[in-house]
Amino acid sequence: MPTIEIRKPADLGQALRAAREARSVTQDELASSLGFSRYYLGELESGKPTTYATRLFRVLRKLGVRVTVSFEAPVRRDMLDA
């Protein structure tokens, strides 16, 4: 199970992409299931900083909070709906 330390929006984007790819799901499929555009999901995965994300990570650093993400790839592709 991969564990990724998240220190900035780009780290979070990489974790999202890795989790999606581990499930063999395309950006289009995931975005559609969430009601997002593929463009928006691509922006998230690229780690493009937003005002919200930048402030969130500043607060986390200031408080000394460490965020890690762990995920397991499901065995079946239909687990996306779970």
N, CA, C and O of each residue as an XYZ file, in Angstrom:
328
protein
N       0.851     -1.165      0.000
C       0.000      0.000      0.000
C       0.900      1.233      0.000
O       1.669      1.441      0.938
N       0.807      2.046     -1.043
C       1.621      3.259     -1.086
C       1.191      4.255      0.001
O       0.002      4.419      0.271
N       2.167      4.906      0.608
C       1.909      5.987      1.554
C       2.694      7.189      1.063
O       3.892      7.096      0.797
N       2.014      8.311      0.945
C       2.624      9.509      0.395
C       2.449     10.641      1.390
O       1.337     10.893      1.855
N       3.543     11.331      1.724
C       3.442     12.493      2.595
C       3.019     13.689      1.752
O       3.581     13.941      0.686
N       2.033     14.413      2.237
C       1.474     15.539      1.504
C       1.947     16.840      2.161
O       1.570     17.146      3.293
N       2.770     17.593      1.443
C       3.288     18.859      1.971
C       2.815     20.068      1.183
O       2.904     21.200      1.660
N       2.310     19.831     -0.024
C       1.890     20.940     -0.886
C       0.862     20.416     -1.883
O       0.711     19.204     -2.032
N       0.151     21.319     -2.570
C      -0.869     20.873     -3.520
C      -0.347     19.889     -4.567
O      -1.071     18.976     -4.964
N       0.880     20.057     -5.013
C       1.429     19.146     -6.025
C       1.532     17.721     -5.482
O       1.309     16.760     -6.217
N       1.871     17.582     -4.194
C       1.943     16.247     -3.586
C       0.559     15.604     -3.557
O       0.412     14.414     -3.838
N      -0.443     16.395     -3.217
C      -1.811     15.879     -3.178
C      -2.257     15.467     -4.580
O      -2.899     14.431     -4.753
N      -1.916     16.276     -5.570
C      -2.253     15.941     -6.954
C      -1.627     14.633     -7.393
O      -2.271     13.824     -8.061
N      -0.364     14.423     -7.017
C       0.318     13.174     -7.368
C      -0.360     11.979     -6.702
O      -0.485     10.915     -7.308
N      -0.797     12.157     -5.452
C      -1.474     11.068     -4.734
C      -2.806     10.741     -5.397
O      -3.155      9.571     -5.552
N      -3.549     11.775     -5.790
C      -4.826     11.555     -6.462
C      -4.622     10.805     -7.776
O      -5.344      9.854     -8.074
N      -3.647     11.235     -8.548
C      -3.360     10.580     -9.830
C      -2.947      9.127     -9.614
O      -3.426      8.234    -10.313
N      -2.060      8.889     -8.648
C      -1.597      7.524     -8.379
C      -2.757      6.619     -7.967
O      -2.843      5.478     -8.419
N      -3.647      7.123     -7.112
C      -4.791      6.323     -6.665
C      -5.729      6.029     -7.834
O      -6.237      4.915     -7.965
N      -5.956      7.030     -8.680
C      -6.827      6.834     -9.844
C      -6.226      5.818    -10.801
O      -6.910      4.902    -11.257
N      -4.950      5.983    -11.100
C      -4.291      5.071    -12.034
C      -4.201      3.654    -11.476
O      -4.280      2.688    -12.235
N      -4.039      3.515    -10.164
C      -3.992      2.190     -9.551
C      -5.313      1.452     -9.738
O      -5.357      0.222     -9.716
N      -6.370      2.204     -9.917
C      -7.689      1.619    -10.140
C      -8.022      1.491    -11.626
O      -9.120      1.067    -11.987
N      -7.077      1.857    -12.479
C      -7.268      1.801    -13.935
C      -8.505      2.580    -14.369
O      -9.291      2.114    -15.194
N      -8.663      3.757    -13.808
C      -9.792      4.626    -14.132
C      -9.242      5.846    -14.860
O      -8.217      6.399    -14.462
N      -9.916      6.263    -15.919
C      -9.485      7.448    -16.654
C      -9.968      8.710    -15.932
O     -10.860      8.659    -15.086
N      -9.362      9.827    -16.285
C      -9.833     11.101    -15.741
C     -11.286     11.333    -16.118
O     -12.080     11.782    -15.291
N     -11.637     11.031    -17.362
C     -13.022     11.212    -17.807
C     -13.996     10.402    -16.959
O     -15.033     10.914    -16.538
N     -13.663      9.144    -16.710
C     -14.547      8.278    -15.925
C     -14.719      8.791    -14.496
O     -15.838      8.862    -13.987
N     -13.616      9.146    -13.856
C     -13.692      9.614    -12.475
C     -14.421     10.947    -12.386
O     -15.290     11.135    -11.535
N     -14.062     11.861    -13.265
C     -14.710     13.173    -13.246
C     -16.208     13.041    -13.465
O     -16.998     13.688    -12.778
N     -16.595     12.220    -14.402
C     -18.011     12.017    -14.693
C     -18.745     11.440    -13.481
O     -19.859     11.861    -13.170
N     -18.127     10.486    -12.804
C     -18.777      9.867    -11.644
C     -18.908     10.840    -10.474
O     -19.748     10.649     -9.595
N     -18.079     11.878    -10.465
C     -18.112     12.872     -9.388
C     -18.879     14.134     -9.767
O     -19.117     14.998     -8.923
N     -19.265     14.238    -11.031
C     -19.942     15.444    -11.488
C     -18.991     16.605    -11.734
O     -19.403     17.764    -11.701
N     -17.710     16.298    -11.982
C     -16.697     17.302    -12.291
C     -16.409     17.252    -13.778
O     -16.745     16.285    -14.460
N     -15.779     18.313    -14.272
C     -15.257     18.235    -15.634
C     -13.897     17.543    -15.574
O     -13.225     17.563    -14.543
N     -13.497     16.928    -16.698
C     -12.183     16.311    -16.762
C     -11.109     17.376    -16.580
O     -10.062     17.111    -15.988
N     -11.363     18.575    -17.083
C     -10.418     19.680    -16.944
C     -10.160     19.974    -15.464
O      -9.009     20.128    -15.054
N     -11.225     20.053    -14.661
C     -11.076     20.342    -13.233
C     -10.274     19.239    -12.546
O      -9.384     19.527    -11.745
N     -10.581     17.988    -12.851
C      -9.838     16.879    -12.252
C      -8.372     16.949    -12.663
O      -7.488     16.693    -11.846
N      -8.111     17.290    -13.908
C      -6.734     17.452    -14.372
C      -6.003     18.533    -13.601
O      -4.822     18.389    -13.283
N      -6.709     19.624    -13.300
C      -6.116     20.707    -12.510
C      -5.769     20.212    -11.102
O      -4.706     20.537    -10.574
N      -6.661     19.430    -10.500
C      -6.386     18.866     -9.174
C      -5.155     17.970     -9.222
O      -4.263     18.074     -8.380
N      -5.120     17.094    -10.210
C      -4.001     16.159    -10.323
C      -2.685     16.850    -10.649
O      -1.619     16.346    -10.294
N      -2.744     17.976    -11.306
C      -1.505     18.688    -11.628
C      -0.973     19.434    -10.412
O       0.156     19.926    -10.420
N      -1.799     19.514     -9.361
C      -1.357     20.201     -8.148
C      -1.384     21.704     -8.277
O      -0.719     22.417     -7.525
N      -2.155     22.183     -9.234
C      -2.239     23.625     -9.433
C      -2.708     24.285     -8.139
O      -3.795     23.984     -7.646
N      -1.895     25.178     -7.592
C      -2.276     25.791     -6.319
C      -3.480     26.716     -6.471
O      -3.581     27.490     -7.424
N      -4.375     26.612     -5.515
C      -5.512     27.524     -5.434
C      -5.360     28.299     -4.136
O      -4.573     27.919     -3.269
N      -6.100     29.368     -4.005
C      -6.046     30.146     -2.764
C      -6.388     29.255     -1.575
O      -5.715     29.301     -0.545
N      -7.429     28.448     -1.720
C      -7.835     27.568     -0.632
C      -6.723     26.585     -0.256
O      -6.373     26.457      0.917
N      -6.179     25.901     -1.245
C      -5.151     24.897     -0.974
C      -3.897     25.542     -0.387
O      -3.301     24.999      0.543
N      -3.498     26.676     -0.914
C      -2.306     27.358     -0.415
C      -2.478     27.736      1.048
O      -1.574     27.535      1.859
N      -3.628     28.277      1.377
C      -3.880     28.648      2.781
C      -3.978     27.418      3.675
O      -3.479     27.421      4.801
N      -4.616     26.376      3.176
C      -4.729     25.145      3.954
C      -3.352     24.603      4.311
O      -3.110     24.251      5.465
N      -2.454     24.533      3.349
C      -1.128     23.999      3.617
C      -0.309     24.929      4.502
O       0.535     24.458      5.265
N      -0.534     26.228      4.419
C       0.134     27.164      5.344
C      -0.308     26.910      6.774
O       0.518     26.905      7.686
N      -1.602     26.698      6.979
C      -2.131     26.415      8.317
C      -1.556     25.099      8.838
O      -1.117     25.021      9.986
N      -1.560     24.071      8.001
C      -1.035     22.773      8.422
C       0.427     22.879      8.842
O       0.823     22.330      9.870
N       1.234     23.591      8.041
C       2.647     23.763      8.386
C       2.805     24.524      9.690
O       3.604     24.138     10.543
N       2.055     25.595      9.850
C       2.142     26.430     11.053
C       1.809     25.628     12.304
O       2.422     25.827     13.354
N       0.838     24.720     12.196
C       0.423     23.919     13.333
C       1.258     22.645     13.500
O       1.077     21.899     14.462
N       2.165     22.405     12.562
C       3.000     21.218     12.641
C       2.244     19.935     12.339
O       2.602     18.862     12.823
N       1.190     20.056     11.532
C       0.382     18.892     11.178
C       0.983     18.227      9.942
O       1.234     18.884      8.932
N       1.205     16.935     10.033
C       1.724     16.157      8.906
C       0.580     15.338      8.337
O      -0.111     14.632      9.071
N       0.382     15.431      7.039
C      -0.689     14.709      6.364
C      -0.062     13.638      5.480
O       0.847     13.914      4.697
N      -0.561     12.415      5.617
C      -0.133     11.340      4.733
C      -1.375     10.695      4.136
O      -2.450     10.701      4.736
N      -1.205     10.149      2.965
C      -2.290      9.485      2.270
C      -1.836      8.067      1.968
O      -0.739      7.852      1.454
N      -2.685      7.105      2.290
C      -2.422      5.706      1.960
C      -3.616      5.184      1.183
O      -4.754      5.565      1.453
N      -3.359      4.317      0.223
C      -4.469      3.742     -0.532
C      -4.108      2.363     -1.028
O      -2.939      2.032     -1.227
N      -5.132      1.576     -1.220
C      -4.984      0.264     -1.822
C      -5.810      0.246     -3.093
O      -6.925      0.765     -3.131
N      -5.266     -0.342     -4.107
C      -6.006     -0.477     -5.360
C      -7.013     -1.610     -5.208
O      -6.651     -2.699     -4.763
N      -8.267     -1.372     -5.570
C      -9.241     -2.454     -5.496
C      -8.935     -3.515     -6.546
O      -8.274     -3.243     -7.548
N      -9.415     -4.697     -6.306
C      -9.193     -5.790     -7.234
C     -10.032     -5.617     -8.478
O      -9.598     -5.953     -9.580
N     -11.246     -5.088     -8.305
C     -12.173     -4.949     -9.437
C     -12.374     -3.476     -9.792
O     -12.393     -2.612     -8.915
N     -12.519     -3.211    -11.062
C     -12.736     -1.853    -11.569
C     -14.060     -1.267    -11.086
O     -14.158     -0.051    -10.921
N     -15.074     -2.088    -10.855
C     -16.371     -1.574    -10.448
C     -16.369     -1.073     -9.008
O     -17.397     -0.598     -8.525
N     -15.255     -1.168     -8.322
C     -15.137     -0.642     -6.959
C     -15.191      0.879     -6.936
O     -15.349      1.467     -5.866
N     -15.064      1.528     -8.088
C     -15.129      2.977     -8.172
C     -16.422      3.507     -7.582
O     -16.428      4.586     -6.988
N     -17.513      2.778     -7.730
C     -18.798      3.226     -7.238
C     -18.975      2.972     -5.742
O     -19.956      3.426     -5.153
N     -18.058      2.268     -5.135
C     -18.195      1.923     -3.700
C     -17.930      3.113     -2.819
O     -18.001      3.003     -1.595
